[in-house]
Amino acid sequence: MGKTAKHRSAAGYQSEAERWAAVQQRDGAADDIFWYSVRSTGVYCRPSCAARPALRQNVAFHASREEAEAAGFRPCMRCKPDQPPLAERQAALVAQACRLIEQAETPPELDALAAAVGLSRFHFHRMFKAVTGITPKAYASAQRARRVQQELGAAASVTDAMYAAGYNSSGRFYAQSPAVLGMTPGAYRAGGRGSQIRFAIAQCSLGAILVASTEQGICAILIDDDADFLLRDLQDRFPAAELLGADADYEQVVARVVGMVEQPSLGLDLPLDVRGTAFQQRVWQVLREIPAGQTVSYAELAQRVGLPRGARAVASACAANALAVAIPCHRVVRNDGSISGYRWGVERKAQLLEREAQQ
């Protein structure tokens, strides 16, 4: 919390009546602004402490932990007021688990991760998902996917990349690779060689639009004024893939995408080939849950993802989105409601928001 915000919050807890109300409500916003002690138990607590409520006549308020301890009170064993706030302690434990996952040659078992951070299996799993928005297994899968992509670009062979990424079974590696890469490992390593990507370019009210699909689903919806630029962008993504255009059947897919752009409230009932890190995919999933005609701020989006202080991180995930409108990053605005940057131009973002507001 910034200094200005903290002073503004502290202004709401000046009187003893206001502080007592915060204690009764277990108001987390009052944590680190004041502490309270309980004479009958000899401990001091945070306002958000979940311990059994004390009687008012036994409660005193303190401006600091040091003041409470100088008065002879010891830290509560439940809310641990002498340690960082619970959210910070949980984030530190999750970060420790993430490093263990990233450094392991093979995905660690849930029990081993929980034991490493000193928690029960159930408590650790619930906390990890609350902090990151995904499960430990999903995080490990995303890390392995990232490692596969890195190794395929550096290893001498697909087999070398498989073992370097931590796979002990070629069957499992090849079974999982299409979901991770959108194509076979050999094709990915060759820049898409041997794979087929269907695409078409059309016109919509926002300019030229390119829609492309792998076998898994739509992998790109790109918008620009220059159709040639869109095609070069697709070619740069898969320089050795076989790009198939002028497909009459695929034109129907493009028409449905254009219809979604013109009337976003209709949605897009087509499979998507969404590729990104575990965190990016979590952000993109939350974005798809925002109804047409509504907006959220980057701070609100971070809250929904499960990272209250992750506004910059979710903004980066929005910028990495390659599926315009289908993953509606245009519905994210600044805290004051103003329109901020958009991968396909702020003018298009304004048009989309105005269109949705009228539908």
N, C-alpha and C positions, 0 to 999 in steps of 0.2 A: 504494500500500500504506500503510495507516495505521501510525502510530508503534507501537502495541501489537503489531500483527501482525509488523512488521519486527523488533522486538526478539525476539519469540518465534521467528522464523525464524533470526535471527542466533545464537541459543543452540545451534543444531544445527551450527554451523561454527566452533567455538572452537578445536579442536585442529588441528594441521597434517595429521594423518591424515584427519580429516573433510574438510578443505578439499581435500586431494589427491584424495580419493574423489569430491568434487563436480566437480573439474576433469576427472577421467577419465570421469565420467558426463555431462559437459556440462550440469550441473544449472542450469537457468535460475532456479530459486528462490534461488540463491546470488548472482545478479547484484546489484550495488550493495551487497552486504554485505561482500565482499572482492574484491580483484583479485590477479592473479598475473603475475609477470614471468618471462621466459625468457632466461637469460644468454647462450645461444648465438646468439640472434637480436637481442637488444637491445630487445625490445618487451614491452609489458605488455598483458594481455587480461582480458576478463570470464571467469568460470568456464564460461559456455555457449559460448565461442568454438568455431567448427567447424574451426579450423585443425588441422593435423597434430599429434597428441599429442607433447609434449616429454618428454625424459628427466627423471625425478624429480630427479636431482642438479643439473639446470640451472634448477629452478623455485624461486622465492621468493614469499612471500605478502605482501600489503600491505593496510592498513586503508583506504586511500584512493587516488584517482588521483594526488593531489598527492604522496603519499609515494612512489609508484612513479616519478613523473617526477623527483622530487628525487634518487632513486637513480640517475638517468641513463637511464631507459628511455623509449622513445617509444610512442605509441599504436599498437596493431595496426591495420592497414589493413582487416582483414577484419571484426572485431567492433566496431571504432570505440568503444572504452571511454570516450573523452573526449566522446562525444555521448550524447544521450538513448537509452534502450533501444530495440532494434529495433522492438518493438511500437508504441512511441510515435512513432517516426519514420514507420513505415508508416501509422499512423492519421492523422498530420499530412498526409501526401501524399494519402491518400484523401479527407480533408476538403477539401484544396485542389481535387481533381478534382470533388468534389461541388459546390463553390461555382461552378466553371466550368460545370458542367452546368446548375445552377439559373439562372445569369445569361445563358446563351446563348439566343438567340431560337429557334434550331433545335438539335436534339440534336447535339453534337459527334461527329465520327468518333473511333473508338477510337485510331487512330494519333495524332491531334491531342492527345487527352487524355494518352496515354502520353508524348508528346514534351514536353508542358507540365510534367510532373512529373519529367522526366529518366529515364524508364524505357523498356525495350523493350515492345512491344505485348503479348507473351506474359506477361512478368513483371508488368506493370501489371494485366492482366486477372485473373490468378490472385490477386494481392494484394488487389485491390478486392473480389473475391468472398469472400476469406478474412476480410476485416475487416467487411464489411457483410452478408454472407450472400446477396447478389444480384449480378448482373452490372451493369456500367456501363449497358448497354442497358436493362435492367429498371429501373434507377434513373431513367434519363432518361425512360422511358415513364411512370413514376409521377409525375415532376415535371410532365410535360406534362398528365397527367390532372388533377392538382391545379390547374394553370393553366387548363385548360378549365373546370373547375367554378367557379373564381373569376370567370373572364371571362364565363361565361354568366349569372352573377348581376349583373354590373355593366355589360356592354356593351349598346348600343342595339339590336343585332340579333345573330342567330346568326352571320351572316357576319363582323361586327366581332369577335365572340368568337373565331372560327376563326383570323383573321389575328393577333389579339393573343396567341393561344396558340402561335403559331409554325408553323401549318400553311399551306403554300403551295398545297395541292391540296384542293379541297372533296371530291373523291372519296375521298381517303385519310382525311380528317377524318370523313366520315359512315360510312365502313367501320369505323373504329376506335371510334367513339363508343358503340355498344351495349355493348362489352366494358368501356369506361371508366365509363359512366354507368348502364348497365342499361336504357337507353331511348334514344329519339332526342334530339338536342340541344335541339330545340324543346320537347319534353315536359319535359325536365329543367329548362329555363329557366322553364317555367311551373309549376314545383312538381309535376311529374308529370302535367300536364294531357294527356289523350289516351292515356296509358298505362294499362294494366290490371294491378292487383296482386290476385291471388287470396289469400284468407286464410280462416282458420277458427279458432275458439276452442274448446278442449276442456278437460277436467279430467284431471289426472294426480296421482300421489302427492305431487308438490311444490306443487300448487295449480293455478291457471288457467294455461293455456299457449296462446299465439297463434303460429301458423305462417303465414308469408306468403311468396309467391313472385312473382318477375317471370318474364319469358320465359326468362331465363338460368338460373334455379334458385331455391332457397330463399334468401331475403334476410334473414329474421328468424325467430328462435325466442326468444320472450320469455316470461318466467315471473313471475307475481305472484299475490298473493291476490285482487286486484281485477281482474276481467275487463274492466270498463269502462276502467280505467287502461291496460290493454294496448291496447285499441282506440284510445284517445286518443293513445298513443305512436305507433302506426302512422300515424294521421292527421297527426300533427305532422311525421313524416318526409316524407310526400308529401301535402301539403294539397290539391292539385288533381288527384290521380290518381283513377281510377275503381277503387274498392275493391269487389271481387266476393266476397261471402260466400255461404253456404248452397249451395255447389256440391257435389253428391253425389260427383263424381269426385275433387274435392280432399280430401274427407273421408278418402279412402284414404291420401293423402299424410300427412295429420295423424296418422292411426292409426299409420303407420310411424314417425313422429317420436316419438310417445308411447311406442311400443314400445322405441325406442332409449333414451329417458329412463329407462324402467323397467328396462331391461337393457342398459346401455351397452356391454357386451362384444360385442353384436351389431353395433355400428357402424351407419352410415347410408349406404346405397348409393344416394344421390340426388344430383343436381347441386346445387351451392351457388353462389349469386351473392354472392361475398365481395368487399366493397368496403372499401378502406382504403389507407393509404399503403404504399409499398413495404416499409418496415420492419415495419409492422403485419402485412402479409400474410406476410412471412417468419416472424415470430413465430407467427402462427396456423398456418402450415404445419408448423412444428416441434411445436407443441402437438398436432396431429393425429397425429403419429408416436409419441406417448406411449401405450403400451398401457393399457387399462382395468385397474385394480388397482395401478397404479404411480403414484408422485408424484415430482416434482422440485422443488427449491428455485428461487427466483427467480434466484439466482446460477448454479445449474446450467443453467437455461433460457438465461440470457445467454451462457454458454459455448457451448451448442449452437447458438445463433443466430450466434455469431461475434463477440460483443462482451463479453469477459470482465468489463468494468467497467460493463456496461449493465443492472444489475438494476432500477434505477428505470425505465429506458426500457421494458423488457419488461413490468414491472408495469403501466405506462400502456397498453401495447398490449393486455394482458389485460383491462383495465377497459373498453376500447373495443369489445370483442367483442360482437356483437349476435346471435350464433348459439349460444345456450346448449347445452351438452353436445355438440353436433355439433363445435364447436371447444372442446375440453375444458380451458378455463382453470381449472376447479375442481381439476385435478390439480397445480396449482402451490401450494406451501406455503412457510412461512418456513424459514429455515436450520435451526431447531431442530425442524422437523416439525410445528409448531403451525399451526392454520388461521388465515389472515389474511382480509382483506376479499374480498368476492365481489359482483359486480354484482347478483345475485339473492338476496343474503342469506347470511350465514355458516352459518345453520342448514341451508339447502338444500345448501350445499357439504359440510357434515359428513355429511348424509344420502347424498349421491352417493358420497362417498369410502367410507363404511361399506358401502353397497350393492355397490360394485365390489370391495371387499376380500372380500366373502362369496361372490362369483360365481366 
